[in-house]
Amino acid sequence: MLQHRALAESYMLKGHTAAALDQLQTALQNSNGNFYQLSSVEARLKQIQTLKAEEDKEK
């Protein structure tokens, strides 16, 4: 799970929002972390979904 989260953050730094969302969703499907890690991934997923929605509005 943490590997997918790290990859998602890497994608975000490069501006690939959709790829970051995919990685976070994969992280949640393969959740093998503890409660705090899971909560952290879920929160970050919501943040990036909000950013993606704002990007789509601007287009």
All heavy atoms as TSV, in Angstrom:
chain	resi	resn	atom	element	x	y	z
A	1	MET	N	N	0.827	-1.186	0.000
A	1	MET	CA	C	0.000	0.000	0.000
A	1	MET	C	C	0.870	1.248	0.000
A	1	MET	O	O	0.587	2.192	-0.723
A	1	MET	CB	C	-0.936	-0.014	1.212
A	1	MET	CG	C	-1.854	1.173	1.244
A	1	MET	SD	S	-3.194	1.047	2.426
A	1	MET	CE	C	-2.370	1.389	3.923
A	2	LEU	N	N	1.903	1.233	0.799
A	2	LEU	CA	C	2.762	2.419	0.883
A	2	LEU	C	C	3.538	2.658	-0.403
A	2	LEU	O	O	3.817	3.812	-0.751
A	2	LEU	CB	C	3.702	2.292	2.078
A	2	LEU	CG	C	3.025	2.284	3.441
A	2	LEU	CD1	C	4.060	2.107	4.543
A	2	LEU	CD2	C	2.211	3.542	3.657
A	3	GLN	N	N	3.847	1.594	-1.116
A	3	GLN	CA	C	4.534	1.756	-2.398
A	3	GLN	C	C	3.628	2.455	-3.409
A	3	GLN	O	O	4.078	3.323	-4.156
A	3	GLN	CB	C	4.990	0.408	-2.933
A	3	GLN	CG	C	6.124	-0.196	-2.141
A	3	GLN	CD	C	6.462	-1.598	-2.597
A	3	GLN	OE1	O	5.631	-2.286	-3.180
A	3	GLN	NE2	N	7.682	-2.019	-2.327
A	4	HIS	N	N	2.362	2.087	-3.421
A	4	HIS	CA	C	1.416	2.733	-4.331
A	4	HIS	C	C	1.221	4.199	-3.946
A	4	HIS	O	O	1.104	5.065	-4.805
A	4	HIS	CB	C	0.070	2.003	-4.317
A	4	HIS	CG	C	0.116	0.671	-4.993
A	4	HIS	ND1	N	0.276	0.517	-6.347
A	4	HIS	CD2	C	0.026	-0.575	-4.491
A	4	HIS	CE1	C	0.279	-0.758	-6.647
A	4	HIS	NE2	N	0.132	-1.449	-5.532
A	5	ARG	N	N	1.190	4.466	-2.658
A	5	ARG	CA	C	1.046	5.850	-2.206
A	5	ARG	C	C	2.252	6.679	-2.631
A	5	ARG	O	O	2.111	7.798	-3.100
A	5	ARG	CB	C	0.898	5.894	-0.678
A	5	ARG	CG	C	1.080	7.270	-0.080
A	5	ARG	CD	C	-0.182	7.864	0.420
A	5	ARG	NE	N	-0.047	9.290	0.657
A	5	ARG	CZ	C	-0.173	9.862	1.819
A	5	ARG	NH1	N	-0.444	9.156	2.884
A	5	ARG	NH2	N	-0.084	11.169	1.920
A	6	ALA	N	N	3.442	6.127	-2.479
A	6	ALA	CA	C	4.650	6.845	-2.878
A	6	ALA	C	C	4.659	7.099	-4.383
A	6	ALA	O	O	5.027	8.194	-4.832
A	6	ALA	CB	C	5.879	6.056	-2.463
A	7	LEU	N	N	4.234	6.119	-5.154
A	7	LEU	CA	C	4.174	6.285	-6.598
A	7	LEU	C	C	3.146	7.358	-6.964
A	7	LEU	O	O	3.379	8.174	-7.869
A	7	LEU	CB	C	3.837	4.957	-7.264
A	7	LEU	CG	C	3.945	4.884	-8.772
A	7	LEU	CD1	C	5.304	5.351	-9.267
A	7	LEU	CD2	C	3.671	3.462	-9.242
A	8	ALA	N	N	2.027	7.389	-6.262
A	8	ALA	CA	C	1.009	8.414	-6.502
A	8	ALA	C	C	1.571	9.806	-6.241
A	8	ALA	O	O	1.329	10.740	-7.016
A	8	ALA	CB	C	-0.211	8.162	-5.616
A	9	GLU	N	N	2.331	9.956	-5.176
A	9	GLU	CA	C	2.925	11.262	-4.871
A	9	GLU	C	C	3.931	11.663	-5.950
A	9	GLU	O	O	4.022	12.838	-6.317
A	9	GLU	CB	C	3.587	11.248	-3.497
A	9	GLU	CG	C	2.609	11.069	-2.343
A	9	GLU	CD	C	1.548	12.142	-2.254
A	9	GLU	OE1	O	1.778	13.293	-2.709
A	9	GLU	OE2	O	0.460	11.845	-1.728
A	10	SER	N	N	4.642	10.699	-6.468
A	10	SER	CA	C	5.583	10.961	-7.555
A	10	SER	C	C	4.830	11.465	-8.786
A	10	SER	O	O	5.255	12.427	-9.435
A	10	SER	CB	C	6.359	9.693	-7.891
A	10	SER	OG	O	7.142	9.875	-9.042
A	11	TYR	N	N	3.723	10.822	-9.106
A	11	TYR	CA	C	2.903	11.267	-10.232
A	11	TYR	C	C	2.362	12.682	-10.009
A	11	TYR	O	O	2.307	13.483	-10.939
A	11	TYR	CB	C	1.747	10.308	-10.487
A	11	TYR	CG	C	2.128	9.033	-11.178
A	11	TYR	CD1	C	1.622	7.816	-10.749
A	11	TYR	CD2	C	2.996	9.028	-12.267
A	11	TYR	CE1	C	1.960	6.626	-11.378
A	11	TYR	CE2	C	3.347	7.849	-12.900
A	11	TYR	CZ	C	2.824	6.651	-12.460
A	11	TYR	OH	O	3.163	5.479	-13.091
A	12	MET	N	N	1.968	12.982	-8.785
A	12	MET	CA	C	1.457	14.321	-8.486
A	12	MET	C	C	2.540	15.380	-8.716
A	12	MET	O	O	2.261	16.451	-9.236
A	12	MET	CB	C	0.930	14.403	-7.053
A	12	MET	CG	C	-0.423	13.783	-6.864
A	12	MET	SD	S	-1.713	14.472	-7.927
A	12	MET	CE	C	-1.801	16.148	-7.307
A	13	LEU	N	N	3.755	15.079	-8.325
A	13	LEU	CA	C	4.851	16.023	-8.527
A	13	LEU	C	C	5.095	16.284	-10.012
A	13	LEU	O	O	5.525	17.371	-10.388
A	13	LEU	CB	C	6.132	15.517	-7.870
A	13	LEU	CG	C	6.140	15.539	-6.347
A	13	LEU	CD1	C	7.393	14.840	-5.824
A	13	LEU	CD2	C	6.072	16.963	-5.833
A	14	LYS	N	N	4.793	15.288	-10.829
A	14	LYS	CA	C	4.982	15.427	-12.273
A	14	LYS	C	C	3.745	15.985	-12.964
A	14	LYS	O	O	3.752	16.194	-14.171
A	14	LYS	CB	C	5.342	14.074	-12.872
A	14	LYS	CG	C	6.676	13.549	-12.378
A	14	LYS	CD	C	6.954	12.163	-12.913
A	14	LYS	CE	C	8.246	11.620	-12.338
A	14	LYS	NZ	N	8.496	10.231	-12.746
A	15	GLY	N	N	2.665	16.182	-12.204
A	15	GLY	CA	C	1.443	16.745	-12.766
A	15	GLY	C	C	0.498	15.737	-13.388
A	15	GLY	O	O	-0.406	16.111	-14.128
A	16	HIS	N	N	0.676	14.475	-13.078
A	16	HIS	CA	C	-0.178	13.418	-13.629
A	16	HIS	C	C	-1.243	13.027	-12.601
A	16	HIS	O	O	-1.134	11.998	-11.924
A	16	HIS	CB	C	0.659	12.203	-14.021
A	16	HIS	CG	C	1.720	12.507	-15.021
A	16	HIS	ND1	N	1.446	12.900	-16.310
A	16	HIS	CD2	C	3.071	12.493	-14.915
A	16	HIS	CE1	C	2.567	13.105	-16.964
A	16	HIS	NE2	N	3.580	12.873	-16.130
A	17	THR	N	N	-2.275	13.837	-12.514
A	17	THR	CA	C	-3.309	13.644	-11.501
A	17	THR	C	C	-4.059	12.324	-11.670
A	17	THR	O	O	-4.302	11.619	-10.700
A	17	THR	CB	C	-4.301	14.820	-11.532
A	17	THR	OG1	O	-3.565	16.036	-11.484
A	17	THR	CG2	C	-5.256	14.778	-10.370
A	18	ALA	N	N	-4.419	12.007	-12.907
A	18	ALA	CA	C	-5.188	10.779	-13.151
A	18	ALA	C	C	-4.388	9.537	-12.750
A	18	ALA	O	O	-4.933	8.607	-12.146
A	18	ALA	CB	C	-5.598	10.703	-14.620
A	19	ALA	N	N	-3.109	9.530	-13.062
A	19	ALA	CA	C	-2.265	8.388	-12.695
A	19	ALA	C	C	-2.138	8.282	-11.174
A	19	ALA	O	O	-2.127	7.179	-10.623
A	19	ALA	CB	C	-0.893	8.523	-13.336
A	20	ALA	N	N	-2.063	9.423	-10.507
A	20	ALA	CA	C	-1.987	9.427	-9.042
A	20	ALA	C	C	-3.266	8.846	-8.445
A	20	ALA	O	O	-3.213	8.055	-7.492
A	20	ALA	CB	C	-1.744	10.836	-8.529
A	21	LEU	N	N	-4.405	9.213	-9.002
A	21	LEU	CA	C	-5.680	8.669	-8.522
A	21	LEU	C	C	-5.721	7.150	-8.691
A	21	LEU	O	O	-6.165	6.434	-7.786
A	21	LEU	CB	C	-6.849	9.303	-9.273
A	21	LEU	CG	C	-7.207	10.722	-8.881
A	21	LEU	CD1	C	-8.257	11.282	-9.822
A	21	LEU	CD2	C	-7.671	10.789	-7.445
A	22	ASP	N	N	-5.266	6.680	-9.830
A	22	ASP	CA	C	-5.237	5.237	-10.069
A	22	ASP	C	C	-4.381	4.512	-9.029
A	22	ASP	O	O	-4.768	3.462	-8.522
A	22	ASP	CB	C	-4.701	4.929	-11.469
A	22	ASP	CG	C	-5.679	5.294	-12.567
A	22	ASP	OD1	O	-6.891	5.431	-12.275
A	22	ASP	OD2	O	-5.234	5.444	-13.716
A	23	GLN	N	N	-3.233	5.077	-8.725
A	23	GLN	CA	C	-2.338	4.444	-7.757
A	23	GLN	C	C	-2.949	4.416	-6.353
A	23	GLN	O	O	-2.828	3.428	-5.640
A	23	GLN	CB	C	-0.984	5.150	-7.732
A	23	GLN	CG	C	-0.123	4.833	-8.917
A	23	GLN	CD	C	0.176	3.359	-9.046
A	23	GLN	OE1	O	0.532	2.686	-8.084
A	23	GLN	NE2	N	0.019	2.828	-10.254
A	24	LEU	N	N	-3.617	5.492	-5.972
A	24	LEU	CA	C	-4.232	5.523	-4.640
A	24	LEU	C	C	-5.404	4.551	-4.550
A	24	LEU	O	O	-5.609	3.907	-3.519
A	24	LEU	CB	C	-4.672	6.943	-4.289
A	24	LEU	CG	C	-3.525	7.909	-4.022
A	24	LEU	CD1	C	-4.061	9.310	-3.819
A	24	LEU	CD2	C	-2.698	7.479	-2.819
A	25	GLN	N	N	-6.158	4.442	-5.625
A	25	GLN	CA	C	-7.258	3.479	-5.628
A	25	GLN	C	C	-6.724	2.049	-5.559
A	25	GLN	O	O	-7.281	1.205	-4.865
A	25	GLN	CB	C	-8.129	3.686	-6.863
A	25	GLN	CG	C	-8.924	4.967	-6.779
A	25	GLN	CD	C	-9.576	5.372	-8.082
A	25	GLN	OE1	O	-9.256	4.853	-9.138
A	25	GLN	NE2	N	-10.490	6.332	-8.004
A	26	THR	N	N	-5.610	1.798	-6.246
A	26	THR	CA	C	-4.972	0.486	-6.171
A	26	THR	C	C	-4.472	0.226	-4.754
A	26	THR	O	O	-4.597	-0.885	-4.240
A	26	THR	CB	C	-3.808	0.392	-7.174
A	26	THR	OG1	O	-4.313	0.623	-8.489
A	26	THR	CG2	C	-3.137	-0.955	-7.117
A	27	ALA	N	N	-3.931	1.257	-4.129
A	27	ALA	CA	C	-3.447	1.118	-2.756
A	27	ALA	C	C	-4.577	0.715	-1.819
A	27	ALA	O	O	-4.393	-0.132	-0.940
A	27	ALA	CB	C	-2.811	2.426	-2.288
A	28	LEU	N	N	-5.744	1.296	-2.007
A	28	LEU	CA	C	-6.880	0.948	-1.151
A	28	LEU	C	C	-7.382	-0.470	-1.427
A	28	LEU	O	O	-7.809	-1.169	-0.503
A	28	LEU	CB	C	-8.015	1.949	-1.341
A	28	LEU	CG	C	-7.752	3.344	-0.779
A	28	LEU	CD1	C	-8.914	4.267	-1.105
A	28	LEU	CD2	C	-7.516	3.288	0.715
A	29	GLN	N	N	-7.331	-0.898	-2.672
A	29	GLN	CA	C	-7.772	-2.259	-3.006
A	29	GLN	C	C	-6.829	-3.294	-2.416
A	29	GLN	O	O	-7.249	-4.376	-2.034
A	29	GLN	CB	C	-7.847	-2.430	-4.520
A	29	GLN	CG	C	-8.966	-1.656	-5.156
A	29	GLN	CD	C	-8.912	-1.689	-6.670
A	29	GLN	OE1	O	-7.975	-2.211	-7.259
A	29	GLN	NE2	N	-9.915	-1.108	-7.303
A	30	ASN	N	N	-5.548	-2.953	-2.356
A	30	ASN	CA	C	-4.545	-3.873	-1.830
A	30	ASN	C	C	-4.126	-3.465	-0.426
A	30	ASN	O	O	-2.960	-3.581	-0.074
A	30	ASN	CB	C	-3.313	-3.897	-2.745
A	30	ASN	CG	C	-3.651	-4.347	-4.133
A	30	ASN	OD1	O	-4.477	-5.223	-4.316
A	30	ASN	ND2	N	-3.033	-3.741	-5.121
A	31	SER	N	N	-5.069	-2.991	0.335
A	31	SER	CA	C	-4.724	-2.435	1.641
A	31	SER	C	C	-4.160	-3.501	2.570
A	31	SER	O	O	-4.816	-4.463	2.918
A	31	SER	CB	C	-5.943	-1.775	2.286
A	31	SER	OG	O	-6.949	-2.721	2.518
A	32	ASN	N	N	-2.913	-3.311	2.920
A	32	ASN	CA	C	-2.259	-4.203	3.866
A	32	ASN	C	C	-1.600	-3.390	4.979
A	32	ASN	O	O	-0.728	-3.859	5.666
A	32	ASN	CB	C	-1.223	-5.084	3.163
A	32	ASN	CG	C	-0.176	-4.271	2.425
A	32	ASN	OD1	O	-0.268	-3.059	2.360
A	32	ASN	ND2	N	0.801	-4.948	1.862
A	33	GLY	N	N	-2.062	-2.149	5.120
A	33	GLY	CA	C	-1.510	-1.278	6.141
A	33	GLY	C	C	-2.389	-1.226	7.371
A	33	GLY	O	O	-3.431	-1.876	7.444
A	34	ASN	N	N	-1.975	-0.423	8.308
A	34	ASN	CA	C	-2.766	-0.275	9.526
A	34	ASN	C	C	-3.817	0.823	9.341
A	34	ASN	O	O	-3.927	1.435	8.272
A	34	ASN	CB	C	-1.854	0.005	10.723
A	34	ASN	CG	C	-1.072	1.297	10.577
A	34	ASN	OD1	O	-1.540	2.267	9.996
A	34	ASN	ND2	N	0.139	1.301	11.112
A	35	PHE	N	N	-4.581	1.072	10.367
A	35	PHE	CA	C	-5.675	2.032	10.303
A	35	PHE	C	C	-5.193	3.420	9.904
A	35	PHE	O	O	-5.817	4.099	9.092
A	35	PHE	CB	C	-6.383	2.097	11.665
A	35	PHE	CG	C	-7.382	3.206	11.766
A	35	PHE	CD1	C	-8.625	3.096	11.171
A	35	PHE	CD2	C	-7.072	4.377	12.452
A	35	PHE	CE1	C	-9.550	4.131	11.258
A	35	PHE	CE2	C	-7.989	5.404	12.542
A	35	PHE	CZ	C	-9.234	5.283	11.943
A	36	TYR	N	N	-4.080	3.854	10.446
A	36	TYR	CA	C	-3.580	5.197	10.183
A	36	TYR	C	C	-3.106	5.345	8.744
A	36	TYR	O	O	-3.340	6.364	8.108
A	36	TYR	CB	C	-2.462	5.543	11.170
A	36	TYR	CG	C	-2.952	5.534	12.598
A	36	TYR	CD1	C	-2.646	4.478	13.437
A	36	TYR	CD2	C	-3.755	6.560	13.073
A	36	TYR	CE1	C	-3.124	4.448	14.739
A	36	TYR	CE2	C	-4.241	6.538	14.368
A	36	TYR	CZ	C	-3.919	5.485	15.206
A	36	TYR	OH	O	-4.409	5.462	16.476
A	37	GLN	N	N	-2.461	4.325	8.225
A	37	GLN	CA	C	-2.023	4.364	6.831
A	37	GLN	C	C	-3.221	4.377	5.895
A	37	GLN	O	O	-3.249	5.131	4.922
A	37	GLN	CB	C	-1.120	3.161	6.530
A	37	GLN	CG	C	0.202	3.211	7.248
A	37	GLN	CD	C	0.955	1.900	7.181
A	37	GLN	OE1	O	0.369	0.846	6.933
A	37	GLN	NE2	N	2.256	1.953	7.427
A	38	LEU	N	N	-4.202	3.571	6.200
A	38	LEU	CA	C	-5.416	3.516	5.392
A	38	LEU	C	C	-6.135	4.863	5.401
A	38	LEU	O	O	-6.547	5.369	4.353
A	38	LEU	CB	C	-6.330	2.406	5.910
A	38	LEU	CG	C	-7.624	2.167	5.153
A	38	LEU	CD1	C	-7.345	1.745	3.723
A	38	LEU	CD2	C	-8.448	1.109	5.864
A	39	SER	N	N	-6.253	5.460	6.557
A	39	SER	CA	C	-6.907	6.762	6.672
A	39	SER	C	C	-6.144	7.834	5.898
A	39	SER	O	O	-6.746	8.697	5.253
A	39	SER	CB	C	-7.013	7.181	8.136
A	39	SER	OG	O	-7.857	6.315	8.828
A	40	SER	N	N	-4.835	7.760	5.955
A	40	SER	CA	C	-3.997	8.714	5.245
A	40	SER	C	C	-4.185	8.597	3.733
A	40	SER	O	O	-4.307	9.605	3.029
A	40	SER	CB	C	-2.535	8.485	5.619
A	40	SER	OG	O	-1.689	9.292	4.863
A	41	VAL	N	N	-4.225	7.379	3.231
A	41	VAL	CA	C	-4.420	7.163	1.793
A	41	VAL	C	C	-5.811	7.640	1.375
A	41	VAL	O	O	-5.967	8.292	0.334
A	41	VAL	CB	C	-4.199	5.680	1.425
A	41	VAL	CG1	C	-4.639	5.396	0.000
A	41	VAL	CG2	C	-2.733	5.313	1.606
A	42	GLU	N	N	-6.815	7.352	2.177
A	42	GLU	CA	C	-8.176	7.799	1.855
A	42	GLU	C	C	-8.271	9.319	1.821
A	42	GLU	O	O	-8.910	9.889	0.923
A	42	GLU	CB	C	-9.167	7.239	2.867
A	42	GLU	CG	C	-9.406	5.753	2.731
A	42	GLU	CD	C	-10.276	5.182	3.833
A	42	GLU	OE1	O	-10.433	5.836	4.898
A	42	GLU	OE2	O	-10.783	4.066	3.639
A	43	ALA	N	N	-7.635	9.976	2.771
A	43	ALA	CA	C	-7.665	11.443	2.810
A	43	ALA	C	C	-6.956	12.032	1.598
A	43	ALA	O	O	-7.447	12.992	0.981
A	43	ALA	CB	C	-7.016	11.943	4.097
A	44	ARG	N	N	-5.819	11.468	1.247
A	44	ARG	CA	C	-5.080	11.965	0.082
A	44	ARG	C	C	-5.860	11.720	-1.194
A	44	ARG	O	O	-5.868	12.561	-2.093
A	44	ARG	CB	C	-3.707	11.295	0.015
A	44	ARG	CG	C	-2.819	11.865	-1.058
A	44	ARG	CD	C	-2.489	13.318	-0.788
A	44	ARG	NE	N	-1.503	13.780	-1.754
A	44	ARG	CZ	C	-1.512	14.984	-2.301
A	44	ARG	NH1	N	-2.407	15.875	-1.946
A	44	ARG	NH2	N	-0.598	15.323	-3.177
A	45	LEU	N	N	-6.545	10.604	-1.283
A	45	LEU	CA	C	-7.379	10.305	-2.444
A	45	LEU	C	C	-8.463	11.374	-2.602
A	45	LEU	O	O	-8.688	11.880	-3.703
A	45	LEU	CB	C	-8.002	8.916	-2.313
A	45	LEU	CG	C	-8.933	8.474	-3.434
A	45	LEU	CD1	C	-8.201	8.387	-4.760
A	45	LEU	CD2	C	-9.559	7.130	-3.096
A	46	LYS	N	N	-9.102	11.747	-1.521
A	46	LYS	CA	C	-10.139	12.782	-1.573
A	46	LYS	C	C	-9.558	14.124	-2.004
A	46	LYS	O	O	-10.170	14.851	-2.788
A	46	LYS	CB	C	-10.839	12.906	-0.225
A	46	LYS	CG	C	-11.727	11.734	0.083
A	46	LYS	CD	C	-12.384	11.861	1.438
A	46	LYS	CE	C	-13.183	10.611	1.756
A	46	LYS	NZ	N	-13.789	10.646	3.069
A	47	GLN	N	N	-8.368	14.456	-1.516
A	47	GLN	CA	C	-7.724	15.710	-1.905
A	47	GLN	C	C	-7.450	15.743	-3.403
A	47	GLN	O	O	-7.727	16.743	-4.074
A	47	GLN	CB	C	-6.397	15.890	-1.162
A	47	GLN	CG	C	-6.521	16.215	0.294
A	47	GLN	CD	C	-5.156	16.251	0.971
A	47	GLN	OE1	O	-4.184	15.665	0.486
A	47	GLN	NE2	N	-5.083	16.934	2.097
A	48	ILE	N	N	-6.916	14.658	-3.905
A	48	ILE	CA	C	-6.561	14.624	-5.325
A	48	ILE	C	C	-7.816	14.580	-6.193
A	48	ILE	O	O	-7.847	15.176	-7.269
A	48	ILE	CB	C	-5.605	13.453	-5.619
A	48	ILE	CG1	C	-4.281	13.683	-4.879
A	48	ILE	CG2	C	-5.359	13.311	-7.113
A	48	ILE	CD1	C	-3.291	12.553	-4.990
A	49	GLN	N	N	-8.862	13.923	-5.735
A	49	GLN	CA	C	-10.120	13.925	-6.479
A	49	GLN	C	C	-10.674	15.341	-6.592
A	49	GLN	O	O	-11.183	15.732	-7.642
A	49	GLN	CB	C	-11.148	13.010	-5.802
A	49	GLN	CG	C	-10.877	11.550	-6.009
A	49	GLN	CD	C	-11.787	10.648	-5.200
A	49	GLN	OE1	O	-12.297	11.032	-4.145
A	49	GLN	NE2	N	-11.978	9.426	-5.671
A	50	THR	N	N	-10.551	16.112	-5.532
A	50	THR	CA	C	-10.993	17.503	-5.551
A	50	THR	C	C	-10.160	18.315	-6.545
A	50	THR	O	O	-10.713	19.097	-7.328
A	50	THR	CB	C	-10.895	18.128	-4.144
A	50	THR	OG1	O	-11.689	17.351	-3.244
A	50	THR	CG2	C	-11.367	19.556	-4.138
A	51	LEU	N	N	-8.854	18.118	-6.520
A	51	LEU	CA	C	-7.983	18.813	-7.469
A	51	LEU	C	C	-8.326	18.439	-8.909
A	51	LEU	O	O	-8.360	19.305	-9.789
A	51	LEU	CB	C	-6.517	18.471	-7.199
A	51	LEU	CG	C	-5.892	19.069	-5.951
A	51	LEU	CD1	C	-4.496	18.482	-5.743
A	51	LEU	CD2	C	-5.804	20.580	-6.082
A	52	LYS	N	N	-8.581	17.158	-9.152
A	52	LYS	CA	C	-8.924	16.691	-10.491
A	52	LYS	C	C	-10.231	17.313	-10.957
A	52	LYS	O	O	-10.350	17.731	-12.107
A	52	LYS	CB	C	-9.025	15.166	-10.489
A	52	LYS	CG	C	-9.403	14.551	-11.804
A	52	LYS	CD	C	-8.269	14.563	-12.776
A	52	LYS	CE	C	-8.643	13.731	-14.003
A	52	LYS	NZ	N	-8.193	14.354	-15.230
A	53	ALA	N	N	-11.203	17.414	-10.072
A	53	ALA	CA	C	-12.486	18.027	-10.422
A	53	ALA	C	C	-12.302	19.496	-10.787
A	53	ALA	O	O	-12.917	19.989	-11.739
A	53	ALA	CB	C	-13.471	17.876	-9.265
A	54	GLU	N	N	-11.454	20.196	-10.051
A	54	GLU	CA	C	-11.183	21.597	-10.356
A	54	GLU	C	C	-10.463	21.742	-11.689
A	54	GLU	O	O	-10.761	22.657	-12.463
A	54	GLU	CB	C	-10.355	22.231	-9.235
A	54	GLU	CG	C	-11.120	22.412	-7.960
A	54	GLU	CD	C	-10.243	22.894	-6.809
A	54	GLU	OE1	O	-9.049	23.186	-7.025
A	54	GLU	OE2	O	-10.766	22.966	-5.674
A	55	GLU	N	N	-9.532	20.827	-11.978
A	55	GLU	CA	C	-8.833	20.852	-13.257
A	55	GLU	C	C	-9.824	20.638	-14.403
A	55	GLU	O	O	-9.746	21.304	-15.437
A	55	GLU	CB	C	-7.772	19.749	-13.318
A	55	GLU	CG	C	-6.536	20.020	-12.533
A	55	GLU	CD	C	-5.559	18.847	-12.604
A	55	GLU	OE1	O	-5.821	17.845	-13.316
A	55	GLU	OE2	O	-4.508	18.935	-11.924
A	56	ASP	N	N	-10.740	19.697	-14.215
A	56	ASP	CA	C	-11.721	19.397	-15.265
A	56	ASP	C	C	-12.676	20.561	-15.494
A	56	ASP	O	O	-13.111	20.785	-16.623
A	56	ASP	CB	C	-12.499	18.128	-14.917
A	56	ASP	CG	C	-11.622	16.884	-14.978
A	56	ASP	OD1	O	-10.517	16.950	-15.557
A	56	ASP	OD2	O	-12.037	15.839	-14.428
A	57	LYS	N	N	-12.999	21.307	-14.451
A	57	LYS	CA	C	-13.859	22.485	-14.601
A	57	LYS	C	C	-13.191	23.553	-15.453
A	57	LYS	O	O	-13.837	24.226	-16.233
A	57	LYS	CB	C	-14.174	23.090	-13.228
A	57	LYS	CG	C	-15.332	22.500	-12.531
A	57	LYS	CD	C	-15.616	23.294	-11.261
A	57	LYS	CE	C	-16.706	22.684	-10.440
A	57	LYS	NZ	N	-16.934	23.436	-9.186
A	58	GLU	N	N	-11.885	23.714	-15.261
A	58	GLU	CA	C	-11.149	24.745	-15.976
A	58	GLU	C	C	-11.001	24.441	-17.464
A	58	GLU	O	O	-10.821	25.336	-18.261
A	58	GLU	CB	C	-9.758	24.939	-15.350
A	58	GLU	CG	C	-9.825	25.526	-13.964
A	58	GLU	CD	C	-8.441	25.601	-13.303
A	58	GLU	OE1	O	-7.456	25.194	-13.941
A	58	GLU	OE2	O	-8.387	26.049	-12.164
A	59	LYS	N	N	-11.109	23.176	-17.820
A	59	LYS	CA	C	-10.950	22.791	-19.232
A	59	LYS	C	C	-12.178	22.998	-20.034
A	59	LYS	O	O	-13.160	23.330	-19.952
A	59	LYS	CB	C	-10.523	21.342	-19.342
A	59	LYS	CG	C	-9.132	21.111	-18.857
A	59	LYS	CD	C	-8.720	19.676	-19.016
A	59	LYS	CE	C	-7.322	19.459	-18.485
A	59	LYS	NZ	N	-6.890	18.103	-18.618
